Amino acid sequence: MEEEEEVRHPYVHQGDPHIPSKYTSLSSSYAKIYRQEGLRRGLYSGVTPAFLGSFPGTLIFFGCYEYSKRHLIDAGVHNSLAYLTSGFIADLAASVVYVPSEVLKTRLQLQGRYNNPFFRSGYNYRSTLHAARTIIKEEGFAALFYGYRATLFRDLPFSALQFAFYEQEQQWAKQYVGGKDIGLGLEILTATTAGGLAGVITCPLDVVKTRIQTQVNPTEQKSAGVSTTQARASRSKHARQPVAKGRQAIRTISTSSPTTTIPKQGAVPLDTSSVFTGLKLVYKTEGVAGCFRGVGPRFVWTSVQSGTMLVLYQVLLRQLAAHPLVGEGSRAF
């Protein structure tokens, strides 16, 4: 028996908790996507743009970070401020590469397989190259940077704080052991705590970013006297209509690391694209607890993410420093 096709309104963002979802848990989601869409174009849909963006993006990030850090310190800038500024500059430089790749990745992930009969996302691309060409042709080159501002508002402060904490903790660890080799245990500890603390501090930005990007288009619910039942019926009616050419351009898509915030049921919609206005509204209506909703999962995610990245980065730096072709140059710094 053919499974029922999932039809979504073109203005409703993936992950919206106010719309009943066909994906109710992690395990069932894996099984359902694999069964319906397969491995390559189902579970691993979007892996090509993710790889193409992450590799040059990482090179740009760490290259800019090391260059900025060393030159700022040589110019007499205080170490902590140099680390903070360098992380900010590095993420800003890398965003030019990773944001377009994340837009492509997110759309391909939302689409699933080509001509997907099980989930209608509004997108239908044959490949990464076809997706890029179609987006540029129908929506313009700027469409590859949808969500850019929202991404920067969360990720730039996170990167800046992460590296400021990490470099300071590295210095404390080296003082504690009395040498440059602090061991794997302290390497993991400094990396995970730096990412976790930065994640906790920037949690309010993640909350607002998620609320803005996943809520139903507020213009849909502005009409006076429209009941909840009528609104749902209207969404159901429009959901079955084909998406007009270019209509998908106004869909805001998350273009950065995964969010860990799930909006509270009945939360006030953020009828704004301003992060600062959103922060004030969340604080006014939900208090401090609302601003830090999902802080636990965010701490875990950013700790694991940063721990893996920074430990591998330190290992690579030591390997490069020991290489005869680059050893002398690295010791000069």
C-alpha positions as CSV (number, residue, x, y, z in Angstrom):
1,M,0.0,0.0,0.0
2,E,1.4,3.4,-1.0
3,E,2.2,5.6,1.9
4,E,0.4,8.9,2.2
5,E,2.3,11.8,0.6
6,E,3.3,14.6,3.0
7,V,2.1,18.0,1.7
8,R,3.4,21.2,3.3
9,H,2.4,24.8,2.9
10,P,5.2,26.7,1.1
11,Y,5.4,29.2,3.9
12,V,5.8,26.7,6.7
13,H,9.4,26.0,7.6
14,Q,10.8,22.5,8.2
15,G,10.6,21.6,11.9
16,D,7.7,23.9,12.8
17,P,6.2,22.4,16.0
18,H,2.7,23.8,15.3
19,I,2.2,21.6,12.3
20,P,1.8,17.8,12.8
21,S,5.0,16.2,11.5
22,K,5.5,12.8,9.9
23,Y,8.8,12.6,11.7
24,T,8.1,12.1,15.4
25,S,11.4,10.7,16.7
26,L,15.0,10.2,15.7
27,S,14.8,6.4,15.2
28,S,11.5,6.4,13.3
29,S,12.8,9.3,11.1
30,Y,15.9,7.4,10.1
31,A,13.9,4.2,9.4
32,K,11.1,6.1,7.4
33,I,13.5,8.2,5.3
34,Y,15.7,5.1,4.5
35,R,12.7,3.0,3.6
36,Q,11.0,5.6,1.4
37,E,14.0,7.5,-0.1
38,G,17.0,5.3,0.3
39,L,20.5,6.0,1.6
40,R,22.3,8.2,-0.9
41,R,19.4,10.6,-1.8
42,G,17.5,10.1,1.4
43,L,19.7,10.0,4.6
44,Y,22.7,11.4,2.8
45,S,21.0,14.0,0.7
46,G,22.9,17.2,0.6
47,V,26.3,15.6,1.5
48,T,28.0,16.9,-1.6
49,P,27.5,20.6,-1.0
50,A,28.2,20.0,2.7
51,F,31.6,18.6,1.8
52,L,32.3,21.1,-0.9
53,G,31.6,24.0,1.5
54,S,33.1,22.6,4.7
55,F,36.6,21.9,3.3
56,P,37.4,25.4,1.8
57,G,35.4,27.0,4.6
58,T,37.5,25.3,7.3
59,L,40.7,26.3,5.5
60,I,39.6,29.9,5.2
61,F,38.5,29.9,8.9
62,F,41.7,28.6,10.5
63,G,43.9,30.4,8.0
64,C,42.3,33.8,8.8
65,Y,42.2,33.0,12.5
66,E,46.0,32.2,12.8
67,Y,46.9,35.1,10.5
68,S,44.7,37.6,12.4
69,K,45.8,36.3,15.9
70,R,49.5,36.6,15.2
71,H,49.4,40.0,13.6
72,L,47.1,41.5,16.3
73,I,49.3,40.2,19.1
74,D,52.4,41.5,17.2
75,A,50.7,44.8,17.0
76,G,50.4,45.0,20.8
77,V,46.7,44.0,21.1
78,H,45.9,42.3,24.4
79,N,45.9,38.5,23.9
80,S,42.3,38.0,25.0
81,L,41.0,40.7,22.6
82,A,43.2,39.3,19.8
83,Y,41.7,35.9,20.2
84,L,38.1,37.3,20.4
85,T,38.6,39.5,17.3
86,S,40.4,36.8,15.3
87,G,37.5,34.3,15.9
88,F,35.1,37.0,14.7
89,I,37.1,37.8,11.6
90,A,37.7,34.2,10.7
91,D,34.0,33.2,10.9
92,L,33.0,36.3,8.8
93,A,35.5,35.4,6.1
94,A,34.5,31.7,6.0
95,S,30.8,32.6,5.9
96,V,31.1,33.7,2.3
97,V,31.8,30.0,1.4
98,Y,29.8,28.0,4.0
99,V,26.5,29.9,3.8
100,P,25.9,29.2,0.0
101,S,26.9,25.6,0.6
102,E,24.5,25.3,3.5
103,V,21.7,26.8,1.5
104,L,22.2,24.1,-1.2
105,K,22.6,21.4,1.5
106,T,19.5,22.4,3.4
107,R,17.3,22.5,0.3
108,L,18.6,19.1,-0.9
109,Q,18.1,17.6,2.5
110,L,14.5,19.0,2.7
111,Q,13.8,17.8,-0.8
112,G,15.1,14.3,-0.3
113,R,15.2,12.3,-3.5
114,Y,14.4,13.7,-6.9
115,N,10.6,13.6,-7.7
116,N,10.0,12.7,-4.1
117,P,6.5,11.2,-3.8
118,F,6.6,11.1,0.0
119,F,7.4,14.6,1.0
120,R,6.6,17.8,-1.0
121,S,9.1,20.5,0.0
122,G,8.7,22.9,-2.9
123,Y,12.1,21.9,-4.2
124,N,13.0,19.4,-6.9
125,Y,16.6,19.4,-8.0
126,R,18.4,16.6,-9.8
127,S,21.8,17.3,-8.4
128,T,23.9,19.9,-6.5
129,L,24.9,21.6,-9.8
130,H,21.3,21.6,-11.0
131,A,20.2,23.1,-7.7
132,A,22.8,25.9,-7.9
133,R,21.9,26.7,-11.5
134,T,18.2,26.7,-10.8
135,I,18.4,28.9,-7.8
136,I,20.6,31.5,-9.6
137,K,18.4,31.4,-12.7
138,E,15.0,31.6,-11.0
139,E,15.8,33.5,-7.8
140,G,19.0,35.3,-8.4
141,F,22.5,34.9,-7.1
142,A,21.6,36.5,-3.8
143,A,19.3,33.6,-3.0
144,L,22.4,31.5,-2.3
145,F,22.9,33.8,0.8
146,Y,19.4,33.4,2.3
147,G,19.6,33.4,6.1
148,Y,23.0,35.1,6.0
149,R,22.3,37.8,8.5
150,A,20.6,35.4,10.9
151,T,23.6,33.1,10.6
152,L,26.1,35.9,11.4
153,F,24.2,37.1,14.4
154,R,24.5,33.7,16.1
155,D,27.8,32.2,14.7
156,L,30.1,35.2,14.8
157,P,29.7,35.8,18.6
158,F,29.9,32.0,19.1
159,S,33.2,31.7,17.2
160,A,34.7,34.8,18.9
161,L,33.8,33.6,22.4
162,Q,34.8,30.0,21.7
163,F,38.4,30.9,20.6
164,A,38.8,33.5,23.4
165,F,37.9,30.9,26.0
166,Y,39.9,28.1,24.3
167,E,43.2,30.1,24.0
168,Q,42.9,31.3,27.6
169,E,42.2,27.7,28.9
170,Q,45.1,26.4,26.8
171,Q,47.4,28.9,28.6
172,W,46.1,27.9,32.0
173,A,46.6,24.2,31.1
174,K,50.2,24.8,30.0
175,Q,51.0,26.7,33.2
176,Y,49.4,23.8,35.2
177,V,51.6,21.1,33.6
178,G,54.6,23.3,33.1
179,G,55.0,22.7,29.4
180,K,53.5,23.0,26.0
181,D,52.3,19.4,25.8
182,I,49.3,19.3,28.0
183,G,48.1,15.8,27.1
184,L,45.0,14.5,25.4
185,G,42.9,14.7,28.5
186,L,43.4,18.5,29.0
187,E,43.2,19.0,25.2
188,I,39.7,17.5,25.2
189,L,38.7,19.4,28.4
190,T,39.8,22.8,27.2
191,A,38.2,22.3,23.8
192,T,34.8,21.0,25.0
193,T,34.4,23.6,27.8
194,A,35.3,26.4,25.5
195,G,32.7,25.4,23.0
196,G,30.1,24.6,25.7
197,L,30.5,28.0,27.4
198,A,30.3,29.8,24.1
199,G,27.2,27.8,23.3
200,V,25.5,28.7,26.6
201,I,26.2,32.4,26.3
202,T,24.9,32.6,22.7
203,C,21.8,30.5,23.5
204,P,19.5,33.5,23.4
205,L,20.6,34.2,19.9
206,D,19.9,30.6,18.9
207,V,16.4,30.8,20.5
208,V,15.5,34.0,18.5
209,K,17.1,32.7,15.3
210,T,15.1,29.5,15.5
211,R,11.8,31.2,16.4
212,I,12.2,33.6,13.5
213,Q,13.2,30.9,11.0
214,T,10.7,28.1,11.9
215,Q,7.4,29.9,12.7
216,V,4.5,30.1,10.3
217,N,4.6,33.2,8.1
218,P,3.0,35.8,10.5
219,T,1.0,37.5,7.7
220,E,-1.1,34.4,7.5
221,Q,-2.5,35.0,10.9
222,K,-2.9,38.8,11.0
223,S,-6.5,38.8,9.6
224,A,-8.9,39.9,12.3
225,G,-11.5,37.3,13.3
226,V,-9.9,34.3,11.7
227,S,-10.2,31.4,14.1
228,T,-7.5,28.7,14.6
229,T,-9.7,26.2,12.8
230,Q,-10.1,28.5,9.8
231,A,-6.4,29.2,9.7
232,R,-5.6,25.5,9.7
233,A,-8.2,25.0,6.9
234,S,-6.6,27.8,4.9
235,R,-3.2,26.3,5.3
236,S,-4.5,22.9,4.2
237,K,-6.1,24.5,1.2
238,H,-3.1,26.4,0.1
239,A,-0.8,23.4,0.8
240,R,-2.4,21.5,-2.1
241,Q,-1.8,24.3,-4.5
242,P,1.4,24.2,-6.6
243,V,4.2,26.5,-5.5
244,A,4.5,29.5,-7.9
245,K,7.8,30.0,-9.7
246,G,10.0,32.1,-7.4
247,R,7.6,31.8,-4.5
248,Q,10.1,29.6,-2.6
249,A,12.5,32.6,-2.5
250,I,10.8,34.0,0.6
251,R,11.4,30.9,2.6
252,T,13.9,31.5,5.3
253,I,16.3,28.5,5.8
254,S,18.7,27.9,8.6
255,T,22.2,28.0,7.2
256,S,24.4,27.2,10.1
257,S,25.0,24.5,12.6
258,P,22.0,22.5,13.9
259,T,19.7,24.3,16.4
260,T,18.8,22.7,19.7
261,T,15.9,24.9,20.6
262,I,12.3,23.8,20.3
263,P,9.8,26.7,20.7
264,K,7.4,26.4,23.6
265,Q,3.8,25.5,22.7
266,G,1.8,28.7,22.6
267,A,4.8,30.9,22.5
268,V,4.2,34.4,21.1
269,P,5.1,34.6,17.4
270,L,8.1,36.9,16.6
271,D,6.6,39.1,14.0
272,T,10.0,40.6,13.1
273,S,13.2,39.8,11.3
274,S,15.2,41.8,13.9
275,V,17.3,39.7,16.3
276,F,17.3,42.5,18.9
277,T,13.6,43.0,18.7
278,G,13.1,39.3,19.0
279,L,15.3,39.1,22.1
280,K,13.3,41.9,23.8
281,L,10.0,40.2,23.0
282,V,11.1,36.8,24.2
283,Y,12.5,38.2,27.5
284,K,9.3,40.3,28.0
285,T,6.9,37.4,27.5
286,E,8.9,34.4,28.7
287,G,11.7,35.8,31.0
288,V,15.2,34.6,31.3
289,A,14.1,31.0,31.1
290,G,12.6,31.6,27.7
291,C,15.9,33.2,26.4
292,F,17.8,30.1,27.5
293,R,15.3,27.5,26.4
294,G,17.2,24.4,25.1
295,V,20.4,25.5,26.8
296,G,21.2,22.0,28.0
297,P,21.2,20.3,24.5
298,R,23.0,23.3,23.1
299,F,25.7,22.9,25.6
300,V,26.1,19.2,24.8
301,W,26.1,19.8,21.0
302,T,28.6,22.7,21.0
303,S,30.9,20.9,23.5
304,V,31.1,17.8,21.3
305,Q,31.4,19.8,18.1
306,S,34.1,22.1,19.4
307,G,35.9,19.4,21.2
308,T,36.3,17.3,18.1
309,M,37.3,20.2,15.9
310,L,39.8,21.9,18.2
311,V,41.5,18.7,19.3
312,L,42.0,17.6,15.7
313,Y,43.2,21.1,14.9
314,Q,45.9,20.9,17.6
315,V,47.0,17.5,16.4
316,L,47.3,18.8,12.9
317,L,49.3,21.8,14.0
318,R,51.8,19.6,15.9
319,Q,52.2,17.3,12.9
320,L,52.8,20.3,10.6
321,A,55.3,21.8,13.0
322,A,57.3,18.6,13.1
323,H,57.4,18.3,9.3
324,P,60.8,19.3,7.8
325,L,59.2,21.4,5.1
326,V,57.2,23.6,7.4
327,G,58.9,23.1,10.8
328,E,61.3,26.1,10.5
329,G,58.5,28.5,9.4
330,S,56.1,27.4,12.2
331,R,58.8,27.8,14.8
332,A,59.4,31.4,13.6
333,F,56.0,32.3,15.0
